[in-house]
Amino acid sequence: MTNYYDVDDILAEEELVPAVFQKTANGVGIFDCCDDTNKVGAGTEVEMPFWLACDLYVKQAVKIKVPSCFDT
């Protein structure tokens, strides 16, 4: 959980990270603006806020692609 007053935590959670959907997801068509079906298929790569990617990762719905600036 983030520290409410920590600016670094706030900014990090809003950072967009690339993620690949591991499962087809309904009702999240906002991530793929070219698709009118309101669903994202498995294998689709999208950018989403870090906080959302973390929640979906825990549910094994996405795989987070670590940006190169954070890769060691």
C-alpha positions as CSV (number, residue, x, y, z in Angstrom):
1,M,0.0,0.0,0.0
2,T,1.2,3.5,-0.8
3,N,2.1,6.1,1.7
4,Y,-0.6,8.7,1.3
5,Y,1.7,11.7,1.4
6,D,4.7,10.2,-0.5
7,V,4.8,12.0,-3.9
8,D,7.1,9.3,-5.4
9,D,4.6,6.6,-4.5
10,I,1.7,8.6,-6.0
11,L,3.6,9.2,-9.3
12,A,4.8,5.6,-9.5
13,E,1.3,4.2,-9.2
14,E,0.1,6.4,-12.0
15,E,2.9,5.4,-14.4
16,L,1.7,3.6,-17.5
17,V,3.3,0.1,-17.9
18,P,3.0,-2.3,-20.8
19,A,1.1,-5.5,-20.0
20,V,-0.1,-8.5,-22.0
21,F,-3.5,-10.0,-21.3
22,Q,-3.2,-13.7,-20.5
23,K,-6.9,-14.3,-20.8
24,T,-9.7,-12.7,-22.8
25,A,-11.3,-9.9,-20.8
26,N,-14.8,-8.6,-21.3
27,G,-15.8,-5.1,-20.5
28,V,-12.3,-3.6,-20.8
29,G,-12.5,-2.5,-24.4
30,I,-11.2,1.0,-23.4
31,F,-7.7,-0.5,-23.5
32,D,-8.0,-1.2,-27.2
33,C,-9.5,1.8,-28.9
34,C,-9.6,0.1,-32.3
35,D,-12.0,-2.5,-31.1
36,D,-15.7,-2.0,-30.8
37,T,-16.5,-5.3,-29.0
38,N,-15.5,-4.0,-25.6
39,K,-13.3,-7.0,-25.0
40,V,-9.6,-7.6,-25.1
41,G,-8.2,-10.9,-26.4
42,A,-5.5,-13.0,-24.8
43,G,-2.1,-11.9,-26.0
44,T,-3.1,-8.3,-26.6
45,E,-0.5,-5.8,-25.3
46,V,-1.8,-2.6,-23.8
47,E,-0.5,0.2,-21.5
48,M,-2.3,0.7,-18.2
49,P,-1.6,2.4,-14.9
50,F,0.8,0.5,-12.6
51,W,-1.8,0.1,-9.8
52,L,-4.2,-1.6,-12.2
53,A,-1.6,-3.8,-13.7
54,C,-0.6,-5.0,-10.2
55,D,-4.2,-5.9,-9.3
56,L,-4.7,-7.8,-12.6
57,Y,-1.3,-9.5,-12.2
58,V,-2.3,-10.9,-8.8
59,K,-5.4,-12.3,-10.5
60,Q,-3.2,-13.8,-13.3
61,A,-5.1,-11.8,-15.9
62,V,-2.0,-10.0,-17.2
63,K,1.7,-10.3,-17.5
64,I,3.6,-7.0,-16.8
65,K,6.4,-6.1,-19.1
66,V,9.0,-4.3,-17.1
67,P,10.0,-1.1,-18.8
68,S,13.7,-1.0,-19.8
69,C,14.5,1.8,-17.5
70,F,13.6,-0.5,-14.5
71,D,15.2,-3.6,-15.9
72,T,18.3,-4.7,-14.2
